[in-house]
C-alpha cells in the first residue's frame, strides 16, 4: 500500500520506528489505521514469566509462532550509585504497568521484557545465586572481536504495530501523558535510568525486501519479496526452537526467569545474492542434502514446523564429502538429553545506521546454553577434519560479522523492577509455558 506521497506504508512505519521520538509516533498515528484494545485494569492475571509470549502470539498453518513485526531495544544505565532504593523500584514498576494498562498483551498490542546485565548485579554483595547462569559477555569465536555491552538494563518492546512500540517508548520516557486513551502515571524509566543506546528492527514476510533499499551490505533488488529475513529464508520453526519451558529457570529466587543474549550481527550479503546461486544458499543455510534434493520452496514455508535437518547427513560426513556444511545443520547439534534445542530465538533484522544487520536475541535457561549453541555454529571441529574453512563454506559465517555481544537476566515479573541479586521474596517455581 502506497500513500499520496508515494511512500510504501510499511517502509514508512519501519523508518518511523528507526527514527523514534514524539514526531515519529504522531506520524504513525496518522498513517497506521489500527484499533488496539487497552490492557486490563487488573494486571494480576499476567503470567509470572516476562518471556511468556507464545500464548498470545498467532501461529501459522504449521504451528510455528509468528513473531511481532516491529521491535525496539532500549539500553539503560541506572543513574544512582550503589544499590537501588525502594522508591526507584516503585517508579519503574509504575511506569511499566502504565503502558500495560494502555495496550492489551498480544502481538497486535504490546509485549515487553526488562532484563539486567552482570554489571548491574555487581553493585550487590555476594553476587547472583548459583541457580542463575549469567556470564559476562565475551568473544565466542577466534575470528570475532565484538564490543561488549555492559549497560545495566535492556527493555525489549515488541508489537505488530509501529505506533505501539513508539508510543510505549515515549510513555516509558515520560513523554506521553495519555497513551491509547489511557492516562499514564507520573513515573518514567528516565526518572531512574539514562538511555545509552537504542536499537530497532523488523521481522516478517516482505519487510526485508521493502526496506533493503535503505541498507548498505545487501543488494536491494535480490531479497525475495516473501522472505521474513534479509537472508531470504524462514527461521523459527517450532521443532527447531526451545520451548518457553526449556529456557525458564527452574529453581532459586529467580525461578520463572530466563537469560537473554543479544548480539548485533552486521550482514554482508552481496556475495550471498550476486555470486552464490540458489544451490549454494540452500546448502549453506540448511545443508547440501536439501540443495541436492530441492527440499526447499521459496523461503521455506513448505518445510512445515521443522527445518528437516534430520534428513541431512551427519555434519562431519557432509564436510568431508561436499566441502560445505549448513548453518542449521551445525546448530542442530546443540541439544539437551531430551533432544530439545537449547535456545529460543526472538531475533530481527535492522537497518540501524544505514547497514543491514541482525539483532540476534536468544533466550535460554543459562548463558552456557547459548555458548554451547554458538560453539556448534562455529563448526571448529568440522574445519579440523575437512576442507571446510574457518568461515568459508562453513554455514553462513562468512556473511556475518559480530559487532556487539551482551548477556542479561530476564527476572520473573515480580522482580523486573531493579531486582536485588539475592531476592528473599516468594517467587514460586513455574512449570508450565502458559504460567
N, C-alpha and C positions, 0 to 999 in steps of 0.2 A: 504494500500500500504506500502510495506517494502523495504528499500533500501539495498544496498550491504553490509551494516554493520549490518543488521538485526534489525534496529530500525524503528518501525512504523512511517511513516512520520508525522501523526497528533500528535502523542505523542512527537516527536521531536520538532514540532512547538510550542506546548504548553510549553514544557520545555524551549525553547529559549525565549519565552515571559516572563516566570517567572524569568529567569536569567537576561535578559536585557543586554544592553551595545552594543558597536560597533561590537564586535566579534559575538554576537548572531544575530545581524542584518545582518552581512555579511554572516553568515552561512545560514540564511533563504533565502537570495537571491540565494544561490546555491542549495537549496533543494525545494523551493516553486516556481514552474514554473507558474507564472501568469503575465498577461499584464494588469496593471491598468491604465486607461486613466488619463491624467493630468487634473487638475482643470482649470477653465476658467481664462483668463487674467483679466476680469472684474468681480469682486465678488459682484457687486451691486444687482444681481438677487437673492442672497442668502436670505433665509427667515429672518424676523426680530427676530423670536424666535430661540434662540440657540437650544432649545429642540425639534424643529420641525423635527424629524427624520422619522416619519412614511411614509411620501410621497415618500421617496426614498429607503424604505426597501421593500423587497418582502413579499408576503403573501402566506400562504399555501392554500390548496384546500378549506378551510373553511373561509378564510378571516382573519385568525389570523396573526399578524405581526411576521415575522421571524427575531429574534434578531441577531445582529452581533456576530460572534463566539468568537473573541479574544478581551480582554479588558486590559487596563492599567489605574490605578488611580495614579496621581502624587499629593502628598500633599506638599504645598508650604508655606513658610513664607517670607513676604516682608522684605528685608534686611535693609530698611531705617526706621528711626523713624519718627513719625508724618505722615502728610498727603502726599499722592503720588504727584509727580511732573508731569507736562505735558510731560516732556522728557521721564519719565518712562512709562507713558501711551502709548506714541508713540512706544516705544521699544516693549512693549507687543503686541500691535495690529500688528505691522510689523512682529513679529515672528509668530503669529497665521495666518496671511494672507499668509506667506511664505509656510506653509505646506498645506494650502488650494489651493494654486496655483499648488502644486505638485501632489495632488491626487483629483480625482473627488469626489463630495459629494454624497456618496452612501454607501450601505452596503459592496460592494466589494471594494470601495475606502475608504474614511475617513469620520467619524462622530466624532465630539468632542463638549464638552461644557467646559466653565470655570465658576467656582462658588466661592462664598465668604462667610466666616463664620461670625457669630455675633462678634467674636473677631476682625476681620478685621475692621468692621464698628465702633468699639469702639474709633478709632482714630479721628473720626469726632464729632464735637459738635452737639448736638441735636438728634443724632441717626437717624434711618430709619423712613420714613413716616408711618403713620398709615395704609396705604394700603398694607404694607408688613408685613406679619405674620411670623417672623423669630425668634423663641425662641432659647435660649441656650439649648444644648443637656442635657438630664438628664436620669436617670434610669426610665424605663417605666413599670416595674413590681416589685412586692415586693420580688421576688426571684432572681433578677439580680443586678449585681454590675459592670457595664461596665466602662472601661476607656473612658473618654470623649474627643473627638477630637476637638482641637481648633486651627488648623493651619489657616493661613489667607485665603488660596485658595486651590481649588482642580481642576485639569484638568482631565476630563474623555475622554479617547481615545478609539475608537471602530472601528473594521473592521472585515470582514470575513477572512482577510489575515494577518498572523503574521508579515510579513515583513512591512506591512503598519503601524501597531501600533508601531513596534520597530523603523522604520525609522522616523516616526513622533516624537516619544520621543527623539531620538538622535538629530534631527534637532532643536526641541524646546530647547534642552540643549546646542545648539551651536556646536554640534559635527559632523554635516554634511553640507558641503558647497554646495553639489548638492544632490537633492532628486528626484528620479524618472525622472531624466534627466532635472530637473528644478533647476536653481541656487537659493540658499537660501540667504536671506538677512543677512547682518552683524548685526543681532539682535537676542537675545535669551531670553527665560524666565529666565535663570540663570544669565543674566545681572542684573536682578532686584530681583529675588527670590532665596531662598535656598530650595532645595528639602529635605524635612524632613521625608518623608515616600513614599513608592512605593508599590502598591498592584496590583495584576494581577489575571486573571482568564479566564474562558471559559464557553460557553453555546452552546448546540446544540446536535442533535441526535448522540449518540455514543461517544462523547468526554468524558463524565464522566467515562464510562466503560474503555476506553482506558487509562485513567490517574489515575484510582483508586489505582494502584499498588504503586504509589508514596506517598500515604497519610495514615497517622495514623487516626484511628477512623472510618474506613469503610472496610468491607470485600470485597476485590477486585474482587473476583470471583462471587459475588452475584449481582452486579449492572447490571440491564438489558442492553443488548447491544444496544438497540434502544433508551434508555432514554436520554432526554436532560439535566437532572439534577441528582445529586447524589441520591436523594430520590426515583428515579425511575418513576416519573410521570411528565406529561406535565403540564406547567403553562402558564400564559399569554394569556388565552382565551379572545377573543375580547370583549365579553359581561361581562367579569369579570374585565376588566381594565377600568379605567377612560380614556376618550379621551384627546388628547392634548389640546383641547379647555377647558375641565373641569379643568385641572391643571394650566391653564395660568392665571396670574394676570391680572385683567381686568381694573384697574384704577390706577391713580397716575403716578409718574415719572418712575416706573419700569414696566409699562404696557407692556405685551408681554414676561415678565419673568416668572419664576416659583420658587418654593422652592424645595430643594432636601434633603432627609435624606439618610445617608449611615451608615448601621450597618455592623459590622463583626460578623457573627454568626458561632461559632465552632460547627461542627456536630459530634455526636457520634452515628453511625448507626450500631453498632454490634448487639444490641438487635433488631433493626428495621429489619435486614435481617436474623439474626440467630435464634431469638426466636419468633418474631411476624410472623404470617402466612399472606398469601395474604389478607384474610378477614380483619384482624386487620389493615394492612397497608392501605387498601382502606377506612375502617371506620374512621381511624384517619386522613387521608389526606383529604378525601372528606366528607363522612357521612356514618353511618351504613346502611341507605337505599340503597346506591349504592353497598355496600358489599353484602347485603342480596339478591339483585336482579341482580347481575352480570352485572351492568351497564357499567363497565369499561373494555375495552380490552387493554391488554398490558400497554403502557404508557399513554393511554387515547386519542389517536388521533381520536377514533371513537366518542368522545363526540362532535365534531364539533367546534362551536365557543363559547361554554359555558360549564362550569363545571356542569351544570344542578342541581344546588343546590336548585332551586325552587321545585324540586321533593322530597326533603328531608322533614322530619317532622320539625316542629319548634324546635329550639335548646333546649329549656327547656324541652320539651316533650321527646326528644331523650335522654337527660341526665338522666331523671328520669326512663325511661323505659329500656334503654340499658346500662346505666352506662358508656357510652363513647360518645364523640362528636367529629365531624370532624373539622379540621383546616379551610377548605374552608367554611364549614357550619357556623362557628363563624364569619369569616372575612366578609362574605356576608351581615352581619347585619349593617355594616358601610356604609351607603348610604345617599345621599342627598335627598331633597324633590322631585326631578325628578327621583328617583330610580337609580341614577348613582353611581358606586363606586367612592371613594374619591381619590384614588391614582393610579398612573401609574407606574408599576414595570418595572425596567430595570436591574434586579439583575443577578448575575452569580456565578458559582461555582469557587473554588480555591483550590490549594494545596500549597499555600504560607506557608513557614515554615515547610513543611512536614506534615501538618494536613489538613484533609478535612474540608472545610468551605464554607460559602456562604456570598458573599458581597451583602447584601440586599440594593439595590439602588431604592428609590422610589421618584417620582415627585408628587407634589400636590400644589394646589393654596396657601395654608398656612400650616405651620407645625402643627397647630391644627388638620388638617385633618388626618395627619399621626398618631398623638397621639390618636385620636378617633378610628382609624382603629386598632391600636395596643391594645387599651383597649378592643375592641371587640375580638381580637385574644386571649387575656389573659383569657377570659371566667370566670372572677372572679365571676360574677353574677351567672353563672352556678354552680360553686362549692358550693355556699351558699344554693342551693336548691336541691342538688342531691349527689350521691356517687362519682361523678367525682372529682378527686383530683386537687390540685393546678397545678400540671404538669402531673401526671399520667392519662392516658386515656382522656386527655384534648388536643385534636388535636395532634400536633407534638411537644409540648413544652418540653417534657422530652428528646427529642433527640437533642435539640439545646441549646447552651449557648451563650448569648450575651457578646462578649468581648469588643466591641467598639461601640460608637454612635457619630455621628456628624450631624449637621444641616448647610445648606448652601443656599444662594440665587443665582440662576442662572439668571443673568440680561438679558435683551434683547441684541441682538448682538451689538447694538450701544454703549452699556455701559459695555461690557465684559472686557475691559482693565482698571483695577484699578478704579472702579466706585466711585464717591462720594456718601455719604449717602443721600443727598438731591439734585439729579440732577435737573438742570434747562433747559435741552435741549428740543428737540422737539419729544421725544418718543411718538408715536401715539398708540392709542388703537387698539389692534389686536383681531379680532373676528372670524377668520376662521383658521382651523387647518393647511391649506397649506400656510398661510401667513408667 
